[in-house]
């Protein structure tokens, strides 16, 4: 397996632990559907939190938020809608995108 995949997995675990310490509950990780992948799906009270994890060795050029293109945001939004449709308990929750 490529080293960048290992870094990505480690970054996701760190982000998940960070969000848990802030009171969020994990629903699922690495949710795949035809629209794309959601790195972390968590719950913060009645809010469904979609966490996009961006690992960068150097942030001098582009930070995490700027690294998520409009096209990627659309894929995340479509995947989040798909997740809500497949999980009736989450259908009425507000949705928030966190980029870490």
Residue pairs with C-beta under 8 A, 6 or more apart in sequence:
7 55
7 57
8 53
8 55
10 55
11 53
11 54
11 55
12 29
12 30
12 39
12 40
12 53
15 39
15 40
15 51
15 53
15 100
16 26
16 29
16 40
16 42
16 51
18 100
19 40
19 42
19 49
19 51
19 98
19 100
20 26
22 44
23 44
24 42
24 43
24 44
24 49
25 42
25 43
25 44
26 40
26 41
26 42
27 41
27 42
27 43
27 48
27 87
27 90
28 38
28 40
28 41
29 39
29 40
29 41
30 37
30 38
30 39
31 37
31 38
31 41
31 79
31 83
33 79
33 82
33 83
33 86
34 82
35 75
35 78
35 79
35 81
35 82
36 75
36 76
36 78
36 79
37 79
38 50
38 52
38 76
38 79
38 80
38 83
39 51
39 52
39 53
40 49
40 50
40 51
40 53
41 48
41 49
41 50
41 51
41 83
42 48
42 49
42 51
43 49
43 93
44 96
46 93
46 94
47 93
47 94
47 95
47 96
48 80
48 84
48 90
48 93
48 94
48 95
48 96
49 95
49 96
49 97
49 98
50 76
50 80
50 95
50 96
50 97
50 98
51 97
51 98
51 99
51 100
52 68
52 72
52 76
52 97
52 98
52 99
52 100
53 100
54 64
54 67
54 68
54 99
54 100
56 62
56 63
56 64
56 67
64 99
64 100
65 99
68 76
68 99
73 97
76 97
77 97
80 95
80 97
83 90
84 90
84 91
84 93
84 95
85 91
